[in-house]
Amino acid sequence: MRLSLTELKDNQKAKIISIDLDSNLKQRLVSLGLENSKLISVYLRSPLNNPNIYLVNNFKIVIRSEIAKKIVVEVSDEYSINR
């Protein structure tokens, strides 16, 4: 199932499918480790849900909701987190 990063639920892991941002911002995110095929999960939600902290490659990255809405991810049971 494909959805935006903002729709990712706690304890779900997803694969990044696309980043629909302008090239400068997209390149900045790629340099932080956000690129297609990488797994991502919600690490911590802020009280107002903006920004949130996500976990990619064991790195915590803070992403504002306006940007997270433009990151398309695919959720699958094979990516699920067992806690």
SULFEN-V729411 format. One record per backbone hydrogen bond with DSSP energy under -0.5 kcal/mol. CO is the residue of the C=O (numbers start at 1). NH is the residue of the N-H. Records with the same first field share a line. If there is no record, write none. Layout:
CO=NH, NH
This chain:
1=75
3=73
4=7
5=8
9=12
11=81
12=42
13=76
14=40
15=74
16=37
18=20, 72
19=21
22=26
23=27
24=28
25=29
26=30
27=31
28=32
29=32, 34
30=33
33=35
35=38
38=16
39=57
40=14
41=55
44=53
46=49
51=46
52=54, 63
53=43, 44
54=56, 61
55=41
56=59
59=56
61=54, 63
63=52
64=67, 68
65=69
67=70
68=5, 71
70=20, 72
71=5
72=17, 18
73=3
74=15
76=79
77=80
80=82
81=83
